[in-house]
Amino acid sequence: MTRIARVRTPEGVRTVRLDGDRLVPIADPYLAFAAGEQITDAGTPVEGTFEAPCVPTVVVGIAQNGPGHASPVQAWLKSPRTVTGPDRPVVLRRDAGTTVAEAEVAVVIGRDTTGLTAENAHEYVLGITAVNDLSSPDRSEFDPRNFESKSGEGYTPLGPWIDTGIGLDDDVVLQLVVDGEPACDTSAGRYPMSMRECLAYVAGWTTLGPGDVIMMGAPFSASPIRPGVTVEVVVGELRLRTPTE
């Protein structure tokens, strides 16, 4: 198992792996993944500030994959410019009604998804990370396409790691914690439509590439929040912390 992150150092942003408590720079993990090779080290340990663990060109959200919904699911697009890293304060919009935090599993694509099916989907996935899909659901009355409700600045906190050891079939813990108090406690096994099926659905309509992200939906893992709280999304052993203002 390898945990991959991106950190900002005095020399710029480096991609690193976790080695105990050390951050070891690595070569491009996507090139290694596509070639079926081991990720190689590329320098001595560094220190830095965590950024989002990937830089997606496309961020896909899966709708109707939570409580009260029935398959088939539907997908929608969220601007990759809303992506932010762990521990970065997010200013909640005051002009869009209630803000909801949604704890979700985010799948990070490892290579071009041409040929992806539900059966072989794991061959295209670099790993899993945590995402807080911040939303303004009150806007859906006026905006059924999800543009306004999902477009707040910094409304896609992501990270802190890409965990390459979590599989698409793993029933990982999925929790939402607000100011240290559990708000939602569920797991990936409660998705009505499996992650494999969701990936095959998306790949059947559009080709994704290295670093792209698919957010798998909120199965009983969403809660209203107010400005000033700190939100944590827990996916397996990953913990994504986001202060709000």
C-alpha positions as CSV (number, residue, x, y, z in Angstrom):
1,M,0.0,0.0,0.0
2,T,1.2,3.5,-0.9
3,R,-0.2,6.8,0.3
4,I,0.4,9.6,-2.2
5,A,0.1,13.3,-1.5
6,R,1.2,16.6,-3.0
7,V,3.0,19.1,-0.7
8,R,4.1,22.7,-1.3
9,T,7.8,23.1,-0.5
10,P,10.1,26.1,-0.9
11,E,11.2,24.5,-4.2
12,G,7.6,24.1,-5.4
13,V,4.9,21.5,-5.2
14,R,6.2,17.9,-5.0
15,T,4.4,14.6,-5.2
16,V,5.3,12.4,-2.2
17,R,4.7,9.1,-0.6
18,L,4.3,8.5,3.1
19,D,7.2,6.6,4.7
20,G,6.5,6.4,8.4
21,D,6.3,10.1,9.3
22,R,8.5,11.1,6.4
23,L,7.4,12.6,3.0
24,V,9.5,11.1,0.3
25,P,9.3,12.7,-3.2
26,I,8.3,10.3,-6.0
27,A,8.3,10.2,-9.8
28,D,5.1,10.7,-11.7
29,P,2.8,8.0,-10.2
30,Y,0.4,8.2,-13.2
31,L,3.1,7.3,-15.6
32,A,4.2,4.4,-13.4
33,F,0.6,3.2,-13.0
34,A,-0.1,3.3,-16.8
35,A,3.0,1.3,-17.4
36,G,2.3,-1.2,-14.7
37,E,5.4,-0.3,-12.9
38,Q,6.3,0.4,-9.3
39,I,6.4,4.0,-8.2
40,T,10.0,5.1,-7.7
41,D,11.5,7.6,-5.3
42,A,12.8,10.9,-6.7
43,G,14.7,12.6,-3.9
44,T,15.3,12.9,-0.2
45,P,12.5,13.6,2.4
46,V,10.9,17.0,2.3
47,E,8.6,19.1,4.5
48,G,5.8,21.2,3.2
49,T,2.1,22.1,3.3
50,F,-0.4,19.7,2.0
51,E,-2.2,20.5,-1.3
52,A,-5.1,18.6,-2.9
53,P,-3.6,15.2,-3.7
54,C,-4.4,15.4,-7.4
55,V,-5.1,18.1,-10.0
56,P,-8.2,16.9,-11.8
57,T,-9.2,18.2,-15.3
58,V,-12.6,16.7,-14.7
59,V,-14.6,16.3,-11.4
60,V,-17.7,14.1,-11.7
61,G,-20.4,13.9,-9.0
62,I,-22.7,10.9,-8.8
63,A,-26.3,11.8,-8.0
64,Q,-29.1,9.5,-6.7
65,N,-26.6,7.2,-5.0
66,G,-27.8,7.8,-1.4
67,P,-30.8,7.3,0.8
68,G,-34.2,7.1,-0.9
69,H,-32.8,6.8,-4.4
70,A,-33.0,4.0,-6.8
71,S,-30.7,3.1,-9.7
72,P,-29.8,4.1,-12.3
73,V,-27.7,6.9,-10.9
74,Q,-27.0,10.1,-12.8
75,A,-23.7,12.1,-13.1
76,W,-23.0,15.8,-13.0
77,L,-19.9,17.9,-13.4
78,K,-18.3,20.1,-10.7
79,S,-15.7,22.7,-11.6
80,P,-12.2,21.5,-10.8
81,R,-11.5,25.1,-9.8
82,T,-13.5,24.4,-6.6
83,V,-10.9,21.9,-5.5
84,T,-8.9,22.8,-2.4
85,G,-6.6,21.0,-0.1
86,P,-6.9,19.8,3.5
87,D,-6.9,22.3,6.4
88,R,-7.7,25.2,4.0
89,P,-10.5,27.5,5.3
90,V,-13.6,27.7,3.1
91,V,-15.9,30.7,3.3
92,L,-19.5,29.5,3.1
93,R,-21.8,31.4,0.9
94,R,-24.4,33.5,2.7
95,D,-26.6,34.1,-0.3
96,A,-27.5,30.5,-1.2
97,G,-29.4,29.1,1.7
98,T,-28.2,26.3,4.0
99,T,-24.8,24.8,3.3
100,V,-24.6,21.0,3.5
101,A,-21.4,19.0,4.0
102,E,-21.3,15.7,2.3
103,A,-18.7,13.0,3.2
104,E,-17.9,11.0,0.1
105,V,-15.5,8.5,-1.3
106,A,-13.5,10.0,-4.2
107,V,-12.0,7.7,-6.8
108,V,-8.8,9.0,-8.4
109,I,-8.4,7.8,-12.0
110,G,-4.9,6.5,-12.9
111,R,-5.0,6.3,-16.7
112,D,-7.2,6.8,-19.8
113,T,-10.5,5.0,-19.1
114,T,-11.0,3.7,-22.6
115,G,-12.1,0.1,-22.2
116,L,-13.2,0.5,-18.5
117,T,-16.0,-1.9,-17.5
118,A,-17.5,-2.7,-14.1
119,E,-15.4,-5.9,-14.0
120,N,-12.1,-4.3,-14.8
121,A,-12.6,-0.9,-13.2
122,H,-9.9,-1.5,-10.6
123,E,-7.3,-1.6,-13.4
124,Y,-7.9,2.1,-14.1
125,V,-8.0,3.5,-10.5
126,L,-4.9,4.9,-8.9
127,G,-6.6,5.0,-5.5
128,I,-9.1,6.5,-3.1
129,T,-9.2,9.8,-1.3
130,A,-11.7,11.7,0.8
131,V,-13.9,14.5,-0.4
132,N,-16.2,17.0,1.2
133,D,-18.8,17.8,-1.5
134,L,-20.0,21.1,0.0
135,S,-23.3,22.1,-1.4
136,S,-26.1,24.7,-1.3
137,P,-29.1,22.4,-1.9
138,D,-31.7,25.2,-1.5
139,R,-30.5,26.4,-5.0
140,S,-31.8,23.3,-6.7
141,E,-35.3,24.8,-6.8
142,F,-33.9,27.3,-9.3
143,D,-30.9,25.4,-10.6
144,P,-31.7,21.7,-11.4
145,R,-28.3,21.3,-13.1
146,N,-26.4,21.7,-9.8
147,F,-24.2,24.6,-11.1
148,E,-25.1,27.2,-8.4
149,S,-25.4,24.7,-5.6
150,K,-22.0,23.2,-6.2
151,S,-19.9,26.2,-7.3
152,G,-18.8,27.9,-4.1
153,E,-15.2,28.9,-3.9
154,G,-13.3,26.0,-2.3
155,Y,-16.4,23.8,-2.2
156,T,-14.5,20.6,-3.0
157,P,-12.0,19.9,-0.3
158,L,-10.0,16.9,-1.2
159,G,-7.3,14.7,0.5
160,P,-5.1,14.6,2.3
161,W,-3.8,11.4,0.7
162,I,-4.6,9.1,-2.2
163,D,-4.7,5.7,-0.6
164,T,-3.7,3.0,-3.2
165,G,-4.5,0.2,-0.8
166,I,-8.3,0.8,-0.6
167,G,-10.2,-1.3,-3.2
168,L,-13.4,-0.6,-5.1
169,D,-15.1,-3.4,-3.2
170,D,-13.9,-2.5,0.3
171,D,-16.7,-1.5,2.7
172,V,-14.6,1.4,4.1
173,V,-15.9,3.5,7.0
174,L,-17.4,6.8,5.9
175,Q,-18.0,9.4,8.6
176,L,-18.8,13.1,8.8
177,V,-17.6,14.9,12.0
178,V,-18.5,18.5,12.8
179,D,-16.6,20.3,15.6
180,G,-15.4,17.0,16.9
181,E,-18.9,15.5,17.2
182,P,-20.0,12.7,14.8
183,A,-22.7,13.9,12.5
184,C,-23.0,10.9,10.2
185,D,-21.6,7.4,10.4
186,T,-22.0,5.0,7.5
187,S,-19.8,3.1,5.0
188,A,-19.1,2.7,1.3
189,G,-21.1,-0.5,1.4
190,R,-24.3,1.5,1.7
191,Y,-24.0,2.9,-1.8
192,P,-27.1,1.6,-3.7
193,M,-25.0,1.4,-6.9
194,S,-21.5,0.1,-6.5
195,M,-18.4,2.1,-7.2
196,R,-17.5,-0.2,-10.1
197,E,-20.9,0.3,-11.7
198,C,-20.7,4.1,-11.2
199,L,-17.3,4.1,-12.9
200,A,-18.5,2.1,-15.8
201,Y,-21.5,4.4,-16.2
202,V,-19.3,7.5,-16.3
203,A,-16.7,5.9,-18.6
204,G,-19.4,4.8,-21.0
205,W,-20.2,8.4,-21.7
206,T,-16.9,10.3,-21.5
207,T,-13.2,9.4,-21.3
208,L,-11.5,10.3,-18.1
209,G,-7.7,10.6,-17.6
210,P,-5.0,10.6,-14.9
211,G,-5.9,12.6,-11.8
212,D,-9.6,13.0,-12.7
213,V,-12.0,12.5,-9.8
214,I,-15.3,10.8,-9.4
215,M,-17.2,11.6,-6.2
216,M,-19.4,8.6,-5.4
217,G,-22.3,10.2,-3.5
218,A,-23.4,10.6,0.1
219,P,-25.0,7.4,1.5
220,F,-26.5,8.8,4.8
221,S,-23.3,11.0,5.1
222,A,-24.6,14.6,4.7
223,S,-25.4,17.2,7.3
224,P,-26.2,20.9,7.4
225,I,-23.4,23.1,8.7
226,R,-23.0,26.8,9.7
227,P,-20.1,29.1,9.2
228,G,-17.4,28.7,11.8
229,V,-17.5,25.0,12.3
230,T,-14.7,22.6,11.4
231,V,-15.7,19.7,9.2
232,E,-13.9,16.3,9.0
233,V,-14.6,13.7,6.4
234,V,-13.3,10.2,7.3
235,V,-12.8,7.6,4.6
236,G,-11.2,4.5,6.1
237,E,-8.0,5.8,7.8
238,L,-8.0,9.0,5.8
239,R,-9.2,12.2,7.6
240,L,-9.9,15.4,5.7
241,R,-10.2,18.5,7.8
242,T,-11.8,21.7,6.6
243,P,-12.3,24.8,8.8
244,T,-15.2,27.1,7.6
245,E,-15.8,30.8,7.9
